[in-house]
Amino acid sequence: MNRIFLDMHALQTVPPSNLNRDDTGAPKSAVYGGVPRARVSSQAWKRATRTYFKDEHLLEPGELGVRTKKIVEAVATRITDLDPSLKGEDALRIADETVQAAGLKTEVPKRKANAAKDGDPEPAPQSKYLVFLSARQLDALARLAVDGAADITAYLGDKKNKAKAKQLADSHHSVDIALFGRMVADAADINVDAAVQVAHALSVHRVDNESDYYTAVDDENTDEETGAGMIGTVDFNSATLYRYAALGVHQLAANLGHGLREDEPRTDPVRRAVEAFVHGFTASLPTGKINTFGHHTLPDALIVKLRTTRPVSFVAAFEDPVSGERGGYVREACQRLAQYIPDIERAYGHDDSTLTWVLRVGPHTQNLAALGTEAANLGELVTAVGQAVAERLEKPA
């Protein structure tokens, strides 16, 4: 299959906020171009994107996975659903052996074991690390466990059945696993290479964190009782962020295999996954301190490129920080991109097969209109990108 890359570039302005905290509680930051910048980690936006898939019903539940240490309980629940006679400790024991046969190490957490009172059932085993499995993988492991429930130890002692357990944990990947990958330290042979790379979002300008001093009043205080019930501080900043992600469509197709449904062509699940990612990455938002700041914004501009060469970030357009001398940063940021993108593509060879779409809001983004096909709204852009991806996949290598 030919290599196909989808690049996404977004400019998004957020008001005073603390989307993504460091270990001191301050907004994350980085030095770029010799000045401090606001930063939102790639993990924060990937988590927001995955959550958006579910919350906004962009994908069906069966197309999504779960990342948890409580993997034994998840399989045990499915075992009981398949065979109601297998429940409680029996279901947990059978599930635990099946999960271990798949190559995942489990243990009873010491803190839970120590907290259990005399007479309480033993806490359920958990994996030693977060494990990312699809709904279909959990279902398949449960079915295998039920098949061998009469003597699960002997059943999984058979090399053929043990190999099947590992194979079931490494097939029929969910869309989010295919996109964001999976790493299992103790079972590297079931790792999944991520199809998506997400950059840390950076402000296009210099940012210095600020601190908000706040007080809370005790509602039951009388007039004679002065002063605050509590005081504290919260750090924040505001910024116009450059966000970037690269999706290897060919890797996504390989991760999904022949799809989540047996009766559909291979391009259909890939197209659904691409459309969900374009929509989710664009519209999602990390929720750190959102009750305090209410920082609900959407991108001012979005540029999407479908290419066959290699991913290209345009962050270097902002190595010299935007000054904001004219008030605000969006106008100058768009001017920078409108100049930089044609220059970098001219210098390194613009592939005639590259397709570009632009979604923008407001007069400050006008300079970006000439970069590609303008979409009237996000839905139109998502559909156009999905159709172009499907057409590329159908072309012979």
JOBELQUI-V457237 format. One record per backbone hydrogen bond with DSSP energy under -0.5 kcal/mol. CO is the residue of the C=O (numbers start at 1). NH is the residue of the N-H. E is the energy in kcal/mol with one decimal. If there is no record, write none. Layout:
CO	NH	E
CO	NH	E
This chain:
4	249	-2.0
4	250	-0.9
5	7	-0.5
5	307	-2.8
6	247	-2.9
7	305	-2.5
8	245	-1.9
9	303	-3.0
10	12	-0.5
10	243	-3.0
11	300	-2.5
11	301	-1.5
12	241	-3.5
14	239	-1.7
17	237	-2.0
19	288	-1.0
20	28	-2.6
22	25	-1.7
26	22	-2.6
28	39	-2.2
30	32	-0.6
30	37	-3.2
32	35	-1.2
35	32	-2.2
36	207	-2.3
37	30	-1.8
38	203	-1.9
40	201	-2.1
41	45	-1.6
42	46	-2.5
43	47	-2.4
44	48	-2.0
45	49	-2.1
46	50	-2.5
47	51	-2.4
48	52	-2.0
49	53	-1.7
50	54	-1.2
51	55	-2.9
52	56	-2.4
53	58	-1.9
53	59	-1.1
54	57	-1.0
60	63	-2.3
61	64	-1.6
63	175	-2.8
63	176	-0.6
64	135	-1.5
66	68	-0.6
66	133	-2.2
68	131	-2.1
69	71	-1.4
69	127	-2.5
70	74	-1.8
71	75	-2.1
72	76	-2.7
73	77	-2.4
74	78	-1.2
75	79	-2.1
76	80	-2.3
77	81	-1.7
78	82	-1.9
79	83	-2.6
83	86	-2.5
85	87	-0.8
87	90	-1.2
87	91	-0.8
88	92	-2.0
89	93	-2.6
90	94	-2.4
91	95	-2.6
92	96	-2.7
93	97	-2.1
94	98	-1.8
95	99	-2.8
96	100	-2.3
97	101	-1.9
98	102	-1.2
99	104	-1.7
100	103	-1.7
103	105	-0.5
105	128	-1.2
107	109	-0.6
107	126	-3.3
109	113	-2.4
110	114	-3.0
111	115	-1.3
112	116	-1.1
117	120	-2.3
126	107	-2.7
131	68	-2.3
131	133	-0.7
133	66	-2.8
134	138	-2.2
135	139	-2.2
136	140	-2.2
137	141	-2.2
138	142	-2.0
139	143	-2.2
140	144	-2.1
141	145	-2.2
142	146	-2.3
143	147	-2.1
144	148	-1.4
146	149	-1.2
148	151	-1.0
149	152	-0.6
151	155	-2.7
152	156	-2.6
153	157	-0.8
154	158	-0.7
155	158	-0.7
158	162	-2.4
159	163	-2.4
160	164	-1.6
161	165	-1.8
162	166	-1.6
163	167	-2.2
164	168	-2.6
165	169	-1.3
167	170	-1.1
168	171	-0.8
174	178	-2.5
175	179	-2.3
176	180	-2.6
177	181	-2.3
178	195	-0.9
179	195	-0.9
179	196	-2.4
182	192	-2.7
183	185	-0.5
184	187	-1.1
187	190	-2.1
188	191	-1.6
192	182	-2.2
195	248	-3.3
197	246	-2.9
201	40	-1.9
202	242	-3.4
204	322	-3.0
210	236	-2.5
211	213	-0.6
212	214	-0.5
212	234	-1.9
214	232	-2.2
216	229	-3.0
216	230	-1.4
217	219	-0.6
218	221	-1.9
222	225	-1.1
224	226	-1.1
230	216	-2.4
232	214	-2.9
234	212	-3.0
236	210	-3.1
237	17	-2.3
239	14	-3.0
239	241	-0.6
240	204	-2.5
241	12	-2.2
241	243	-0.6
242	202	-1.7
243	10	-2.6
244	199	-2.5
245	8	-2.8
246	197	-2.8
246	248	-0.5
247	6	-2.7
247	249	-1.1
248	252	-2.4
249	253	-2.5
250	254	-1.9
251	255	-2.5
252	256	-2.3
253	257	-1.2
255	173	-0.5
256	259	-1.6
261	264	-0.9
265	268	-1.2
265	269	-0.6
266	270	-1.0
267	271	-2.7
268	272	-2.5
269	273	-2.3
270	274	-2.7
271	275	-2.7
272	276	-2.4
273	277	-2.4
274	278	-2.8
275	279	-2.3
276	280	-3.2
277	281	-3.2
278	282	-1.5
279	283	-2.5
280	284	-2.0
287	290	-2.0
288	18	-0.6
289	292	-0.5
289	293	-1.9
290	294	-2.8
294	296	-1.4
295	297	-1.1
300	361	-2.1
301	11	-2.2
302	359	-2.7
303	9	-2.6
304	357	-2.6
305	7	-3.0
305	307	-0.6
306	355	-2.4
307	5	-3.3
314	317	-1.8
315	318	-2.3
316	319	-1.5
319	321	-0.8
324	327	-1.6
329	333	-2.3
330	334	-2.5
331	335	-1.9
332	336	-2.5
333	337	-2.1
334	338	-2.6
335	339	-1.5
336	340	-2.9
337	341	-2.4
339	343	-1.2
340	344	-2.8
341	345	-2.0
342	346	-2.1
343	347	-2.5
344	348	-1.6
346	349	-0.7
349	351	-0.6
351	354	-2.0
355	306	-2.6
356	373	-2.5
357	304	-2.4
358	375	-2.8
359	302	-2.9
362	365	-1.2
363	366	-1.5
365	368	-2.1
366	369	-1.8
368	371	-1.9
369	372	-0.8
373	358	-2.7
377	381	-1.9
378	382	-2.9
379	383	-2.2
380	384	-2.1
381	385	-2.6
382	386	-2.4
383	387	-2.3
384	388	-2.2
385	389	-2.4
386	390	-2.2
387	391	-2.1
388	392	-2.0
389	393	-2.4
390	394	-1.6
391	395	-0.8
392	395	-0.7
